[in-house]
Amino acid sequence: MLPTIGCIVHYTLTQDDADEIVRRRHETPARTGNFPHAGDVFPAMIVRVWGTAPNQTVQLQVFLDGNDTHWALSIPEGEGPGSWAWPPRA
């Protein structure tokens, strides 16, 4: 399936992502939520697709367990931290 703008996918945080989210939450008291860890999976919306092939990277707006989001840039489809995947079908 081709990624398109507006699709909801799953994004797996890296350690750098988790560290950045925690840093921003400490700097801005209005940002609150449970602390993220590397390997945590969150829903994310595709906001930009780089190219037209199925394996192109995407820009994601990641919905965190809190009142803020995380912008993930140039993310490949795959498994594990730093990648996005289609949600499993029920």
Rosetta blueprint (number, residue, H / E / L):
1 M L
2 L L
3 P L
4 T L
5 I L
6 G L
7 C L
8 I E
9 V E
10 H E
11 Y E
12 T E
13 L L
14 T L
15 Q H
16 D H
17 D H
18 A H
19 D H
20 E H
21 I H
22 V H
23 R H
24 R H
25 R H
26 H H
27 E H
28 T L
29 P L
30 A L
31 R L
32 T L
33 G E
34 N L
35 F L
36 P L
37 H L
38 A L
39 G L
40 D L
41 V E
42 F E
43 P E
44 A E
45 M E
46 I E
47 V E
48 R E
49 V E
50 W L
51 G L
52 T L
53 A L
54 P L
55 N L
56 Q L
57 T L
58 V E
59 Q E
60 L E
61 Q E
62 V E
63 F E
64 L L
65 D L
66 G E
67 N L
68 D L
69 T E
70 H E
71 W E
72 A E
73 L E
74 S E
75 I E
76 P L
77 E E
78 G L
79 E L
80 G L
81 P L
82 G L
83 S L
84 W E
85 A E
86 W L
87 P L
88 P L
89 R L
90 A L
